[in-house]
């Protein structure tokens, strides 16, 4: 599914691309969330967007707040209900859509994935979340097998696009590898929020770290970054404080300058025009890719240099 | 020179470490700069610092603004004048000192290096700048052979410390590898500034990107980061606008929170106490090292995935 193509940044030096991020809240009924997403994608297309990205697992509330095998009922195949519905919109409006899904690959094998739909409604590519978290309230390792797609730049009618998912955003390795595959824009559909008990003291530090690490991927790699998060306070039916998803979807340029940023608590369709020729311009002036010490990076495949420690 | 030792973060859970960064301007006379550095290091020691870092190539003005083989006269061996003078101060005050030097390894073989002096005055380790830039006004590839030390955590009497140099700061690979060797603090002696013609329009974006990428290394790796830059407007004798070094030395914690930050234009000794137990605490709550996909990172040793592009 990763087609070969030429580098869009060098071939389309003046190419502008209108990107939309759908910052939405998600309710208890999957079909209602899907309908809401369809309407918002259509609105984004009417506003001129050519690439539209939905937030991680948008078709449901964030069920990973607890471990319950009943939630596997939410999983869907590729193609499946979400991709089929959104494929029609993609084709109708000739837009690329990034569709995060809870993917059922077979019985007992599930992934946290994104399907990239091209402007003709076809599936341009699939990415399965490579880094899967597991923290109090984010019990993803119970639900999702770590991805085996590797890191990809997916060829679409508007260029090569990278997509990574939430926890991936903390890993410079993921951004770098996606860039080395030729992506000019990295998308990060996300579901991240505050534990209410931590919000007052730690909330702004956490949100700032989240934005900082993603801006840093733009800077290190000379790419645009577009992160889209959900909003809303989701409380599990069985009790608990739940999670206040912090929104703050944003798009930044290859110098890390934020071009557009959404609120922490409102549904919004964030639209920004990005000039892909900036990738070429900025990498000429900040030639980080030129000087990578690929001869000295083999240790990145190690967990830790235990041999440095006599135990 | 990279001794084996136990992990300071786990062995010293309540260990506080006072760090000092010497933000200084550098004049035309090397011995005067060295004397100035000696006095400032002594002042930092009197203020309680246990680790003191000088800025990149502090013994001279930033000669890389042009290519002139006469400047190789500035290079010194290890041990040499800078390390011998500072070694006495290290021993006298029982402090660790990071001493950036223009290193002469043999005739025709020079490096941009840092010698780490331990509190007994001995040499604890050496690091040679791995990523060497070359941009208008920063013609470093003429002067410096790319380092062959690899990335190191240097064992000292106060723990394992990482040191990287200037251009290295744009490479997440460098920060990651140094962390995987066991460093709890990453030091970045630096010489970076504005081209006066770009300052008004691009200056703040550039300075912000510089801080952002380094804060991101703290976040991604769960380490403290301490960056020290010079100040002053250095104009080459033969003309040209020169470079306005932007200071802005700072120390941030493993969440990327800036603990102390210096001005853009004044000499300062920036002192901050860092609590190394924060490395343990934060990595427990933000367990990024746990989930690295070391099985999927081999491509980081590639320059680019050319096979994705049919040329």
Interface residues (C-beta under 8 A of the other chain):
Chain A: X2 X4 X5 X6 X7 X130 X131 X132 X133 X135 X146 X150 X151 X153 X167 X170 X171 X172 X173 X174 X176 X177 X180 X181 X182 X205 X206 X208 X209 X212 X213 X215 X216 X217 X219 X220 X255 X256 X257 X285 X286 X287 X288 X289 X291 X292 X293 X294 X295 X296 X297 X298 X299 X300 X301 X302 X303 X304 X305 X308 X309 X310 X311
Chain B: X2 X4 X5 X6 X7 X130 X131 X132 X133 X135 X146 X150 X151 X153 X167 X170 X171 X172 X173 X174 X176 X177 X180 X181 X182 X205 X206 X208 X209 X212 X213 X215 X216 X217 X219 X220 X255 X256 X257 X285 X286 X287 X288 X289 X291 X292 X293 X294 X295 X296 X297 X298 X299 X300 X301 X302 X303 X304 X305 X307 X308 X309 X310 X311
